[in-house]
Amino acid sequence: MNFQINLFPSIINPNPTQEVLNLQITHLYSDNLFFELYDLRNRILNSDKITSAHTLISISRYSSGPYFIKQINSIINKLKANYES
């Protein structure tokens, strides 16, 4: 079985923070990359296009607590599985 998946390695710092998160994409090779910031109730609090290797995300307006960041490649990747009969 062969799978092709595009990954965007990233670094997020500082963690924890009170003001701004720095989202650094270590290999930015797509211009169709977005982020979404979620709370624990799976609500999208912020989303935007990632236009450079370093993106600043303001979190100062949110209460203290855990949050999640999802990176999204808007290009639909073809998933192909090869099975031998």
TORPA-4810 file (N, C-alpha, C, O; in nm, 3 decimals):
<nodes>
NODE_1_0.085_-0.115_0.000_0.000_0.000_0.000_0.091_0.123_0.000_0.181_0.134_0.084_M
NODE_2_0.068_0.216_-0.093_0.144_0.340_-0.102_0.052_0.459_-0.079_-0.056_0.466_-0.137_N
NODE_3_0.096_0.551_0.005_0.018_0.672_0.032_0.106_0.793_0.005_0.227_0.790_0.031_F
NODE_4_0.046_0.900_-0.047_0.117_1.026_-0.064_0.045_1.132_0.018_-0.072_1.161_-0.006_Q
NODE_5_0.117_1.190_0.115_0.059_1.291_0.202_0.155_1.410_0.208_0.275_1.390_0.228_I
NODE_6_0.104_1.532_0.191_0.187_1.652_0.203_0.186_1.699_0.347_0.080_1.721_0.405_N
NODE_7_0.304_1.716_0.405_0.316_1.763_0.542_0.385_1.898_0.542_0.473_1.924_0.459_L
NODE_8_0.348_1.984_0.634_0.409_2.115_0.649_0.466_2.123_0.790_0.397_2.165_0.882_F
NODE_9_0.593_2.083_0.807_0.653_2.089_0.941_0.651_2.233_0.991_0.677_2.327_0.916_P
NODE_10_0.620_2.250_1.119_0.610_2.385_1.174_0.660_2.390_1.317_0.671_2.289_1.386_S
NODE_11_0.688_2.513_1.360_0.728_2.542_1.497_0.634_2.651_1.546_0.611_2.750_1.476_I
NODE_12_0.580_2.634_1.666_0.493_2.734_1.726_0.556_2.776_1.858_0.580_2.694_1.946_I
NODE_13_0.582_2.907_1.871_0.640_2.956_1.996_0.601_3.101_2.016_0.561_3.165_1.919_N
NODE_14_0.611_3.157_2.135_0.636_3.086_2.260_0.510_3.012_2.304_0.398_3.049_2.269_P
NODE_15_0.531_2.911_2.381_0.420_2.831_2.432_0.453_2.793_2.575_0.543_2.712_2.596_N
NODE_16_0.382_2.847_2.674_0.262_2.931_2.664_0.296_3.077_2.631_0.411_3.120_2.640_P
NODE_17_0.192_3.150_2.593_0.206_3.294_2.564_0.081_3.367_2.606_-0.023_3.306_2.630_T
NODE_18_0.091_3.498_2.615_-0.025_3.581_2.650_-0.063_3.676_2.538_-0.174_3.729_2.538_Q
NODE_19_0.026_3.697_2.443_0.002_3.799_2.341_-0.004_3.743_2.198_-0.111_3.740_2.136_E
NODE_20_0.111_3.699_2.148_0.123_3.661_2.007_0.196_3.528_1.994_0.299_3.505_2.058_V
NODE_21_0.142_3.441_1.911_0.210_3.316_1.875_0.282_3.336_1.742_0.230_3.402_1.652_L
NODE_22_0.400_3.279_1.731_0.474_3.281_1.606_0.461_3.142_1.544_0.510_3.044_1.601_N
NODE_23_0.397_3.134_1.430_0.384_3.008_1.356_0.488_3.011_1.246_0.480_3.091_1.152_L
NODE_24_0.586_2.923_1.257_0.694_2.919_1.159_0.685_2.789_1.080_0.695_2.680_1.137_Q
NODE_25_0.666_2.802_0.950_0.662_2.687_0.861_0.804_2.663_0.813_0.864_2.750_0.750_I
NODE_26_0.858_2.546_0.843_0.999_2.522_0.813_1.026_2.499_0.665_1.137_2.524_0.618_T
NODE_27_0.926_2.453_0.590_0.941_2.433_0.446_0.813_2.481_0.378_0.726_2.401_0.345_H
NODE_28_0.803_2.611_0.356_0.684_2.667_0.294_0.696_2.652_0.143_0.771_2.726_0.078_L
NODE_29_0.623_2.557_0.086_0.630_2.534_-0.058_0.492_2.532_-0.122_0.473_2.474_-0.229_Y
NODE_30_0.397_2.596_-0.056_0.262_2.606_-0.111_0.209_2.746_-0.084_0.233_2.803_0.022_S
NODE_31_0.136_2.802_-0.179_0.072_2.931_-0.154_-0.075_2.913_-0.121_-0.152_3.009_-0.124_D
NODE_32_-0.114_2.791_-0.092_-0.252_2.759_-0.055_-0.260_2.701_0.085_-0.329_2.602_0.109_N
NODE_33_-0.187_2.763_0.179_-0.181_2.712_0.316_-0.252_2.810_0.409_-0.234_2.931_0.399_L
NODE_34_-0.333_2.756_0.498_-0.412_2.835_0.592_-0.394_2.779_0.732_-0.350_2.666_0.749_F
NODE_35_-0.429_2.859_0.835_-0.434_2.808_0.971_-0.572_2.835_1.027_-0.642_2.926_0.984_F
NODE_36_-0.609_2.753_1.125_-0.732_2.774_1.203_-0.695_2.756_1.350_-0.626_2.662_1.386_E
NODE_37_-0.742_2.848_1.434_-0.722_2.842_1.578_-0.853_2.797_1.641_-0.957_2.859_1.619_L
NODE_38_-0.849_2.689_1.721_-0.967_2.629_1.783_-0.959_2.638_1.934_-0.850_2.639_1.992_Y
NODE_39_-1.075_2.644_1.999_-1.080_2.629_2.144_-1.116_2.484_2.177_-1.129_2.401_2.087_D
NODE_40_-1.132_2.454_2.306_-1.161_2.316_2.348_-1.299_2.266_2.304_-1.324_2.146_2.302_L
NODE_41_-1.388_2.359_2.270_-1.521_2.320_2.222_-1.524_2.304_2.070_-1.631_2.293_2.010_R
NODE_42_-1.406_2.304_2.010_-1.390_2.286_1.865_-1.450_2.400_1.784_-1.490_2.382_1.669_N
NODE_43_-1.455_2.519_1.844_-1.501_2.638_1.773_-1.380_2.706_1.708_-1.274_2.719_1.769_R
NODE_44_-1.397_2.749_1.584_-1.290_2.822_1.516_-1.293_2.966_1.567_-1.392_3.037_1.553_I
NODE_45_-1.181_3.008_1.627_-1.170_3.143_1.681_-1.103_3.239_1.583_-1.133_3.358_1.583_L
NODE_46_-1.014_3.186_1.501_-0.939_3.269_1.408_-0.894_3.181_1.293_-0.862_3.064_1.314_N
NODE_47_-0.893_3.235_1.174_-0.840_3.161_1.059_-0.789_3.264_0.958_-0.843_3.374_0.946_S
NODE_48_-0.684_3.225_0.888_-0.625_3.317_0.792_-0.532_3.240_0.700_-0.494_3.126_0.728_D
NODE_49_-0.497_3.303_0.590_-0.402_3.245_0.496_-0.260_3.266_0.549_-0.228_3.373_0.603_K
NODE_50_-0.176_3.166_0.534_-0.035_3.177_0.569_0.038_3.224_0.445_0.044_3.154_0.344_I
NODE_51_0.093_3.345_0.453_0.154_3.405_0.335_0.306_3.408_0.339_0.370_3.444_0.240_T
NODE_52_0.364_3.372_0.452_0.510_3.369_0.462_0.552_3.260_0.560_0.467_3.198_0.625_S
NODE_53_0.680_3.237_0.569_0.731_3.132_0.658_0.708_3.166_0.805_0.710_3.076_0.889_A
NODE_54_0.687_3.294_0.837_0.662_3.338_0.975_0.527_3.411_0.980_0.509_3.514_0.916_H
NODE_55_0.435_3.355_1.056_0.302_3.414_1.071_0.278_3.444_1.218_0.297_3.357_1.303_T
NODE_56_0.236_3.566_1.249_0.204_3.604_1.386_0.054_3.592_1.408_-0.026_3.641_1.328_L
NODE_57_0.016_3.526_1.517_-0.125_3.505_1.550_-0.152_3.567_1.686_-0.098_3.521_1.787_I
NODE_58_-0.234_3.670_1.690_-0.267_3.737_1.816_-0.366_3.652_1.895_-0.470_3.613_1.842_S
NODE_59_-0.334_3.625_2.021_-0.427_3.551_2.107_-0.462_3.630_2.232_-0.523_3.576_2.325_I
NODE_60_-0.425_3.758_2.237_-0.444_3.839_2.357_-0.592_3.856_2.394_-0.622_3.881_2.511_S
NODE_61_-0.683_3.843_2.301_-0.826_3.864_2.331_-0.895_3.738_2.386_-1.012_3.743_2.424_R
NODE_62_-0.823_3.626_2.390_-0.882_3.501_2.438_-0.845_3.476_2.584_-0.740_3.519_2.632_Y
NODE_63_-0.935_3.405_2.654_-0.906_3.372_2.793_-0.792_3.271_2.803_-0.757_3.204_2.706_S
NODE_64_-0.738_3.264_2.921_-0.630_3.170_2.948_-0.682_3.027_2.932_-0.793_2.997_2.977_S
NODE_65_-0.605_2.941_2.870_-0.646_2.802_2.851_-0.580_2.742_2.729_-0.506_2.810_2.658_G
NODE_66_-0.607_2.615_2.704_-0.547_2.548_2.588_-0.623_2.579_2.459_-0.745_2.593_2.458_P
NODE_67_-0.547_2.590_2.351_-0.601_2.614_2.218_-0.526_2.525_2.119_-0.416_2.477_2.149_Y
NODE_68_-0.585_2.503_2.003_-0.526_2.416_1.903_-0.515_2.491_1.771_-0.602_2.571_1.736_F
NODE_69_-0.407_2.464_1.698_-0.388_2.525_1.566_-0.383_2.414_1.462_-0.309_2.316_1.476_I
NODE_70_-0.464_2.430_1.358_-0.465_2.336_1.247_-0.410_2.406_1.124_-0.450_2.518_1.093_K
NODE_71_-0.318_2.340_1.054_-0.269_2.390_0.926_-0.343_2.317_0.817_-0.361_2.196_0.822_Q
NODE_72_-0.388_2.394_0.717_-0.470_2.337_0.611_-0.408_2.369_0.476_-0.379_2.485_0.446_I
NODE_73_-0.390_2.267_0.395_-0.347_2.284_0.257_-0.474_2.279_0.175_-0.541_2.176_0.170_N
NODE_74_-0.509_2.390_0.110_-0.637_2.396_0.039_-0.636_2.318_-0.093_-0.740_2.304_-0.157_S
NODE_75_-0.521_2.269_-0.132_-0.516_2.182_-0.250_-0.560_2.043_-0.206_-0.507_1.988_-0.110_I
NODE_76_-0.656_1.988_-0.274_-0.702_1.854_-0.238_-0.599_1.754_-0.288_-0.573_1.744_-0.408_I
NODE_77_-0.543_1.682_-0.196_-0.442_1.583_-0.230_-0.509_1.453_-0.271_-0.606_1.409_-0.209_N
NODE_78_-0.456_1.393_-0.374_-0.507_1.265_-0.421_-0.444_1.156_-0.334_-0.322_1.146_-0.325_K
NODE_79_-0.528_1.076_-0.273_-0.482_0.964_-0.193_-0.499_0.838_-0.275_-0.610_0.806_-0.318_L
NODE_80_-0.392_0.769_-0.296_-0.397_0.651_-0.380_-0.343_0.532_-0.301_-0.234_0.538_-0.244_K
NODE_81_-0.419_0.427_-0.298_-0.375_0.304_-0.234_-0.361_0.197_-0.340_-0.450_0.178_-0.424_A
NODE_82_-0.251_0.127_-0.336_-0.227_0.018_-0.432_-0.238_-0.116_-0.357_-0.166_-0.142_-0.261_N
NODE_83_-0.328_-0.196_-0.404_-0.346_-0.329_-0.344_-0.310_-0.433_-0.448_-0.344_-0.422_-0.565_Y
NODE_84_-0.241_-0.533_-0.402_-0.207_-0.644_-0.492_-0.309_-0.755_-0.468_-0.338_-0.792_-0.354_E
NODE_85_-0.362_-0.808_-0.576_-0.463_-0.914_-0.566_-0.397_-1.048_-0.548_-0.466_-1.150_-0.538_S
</nodes>
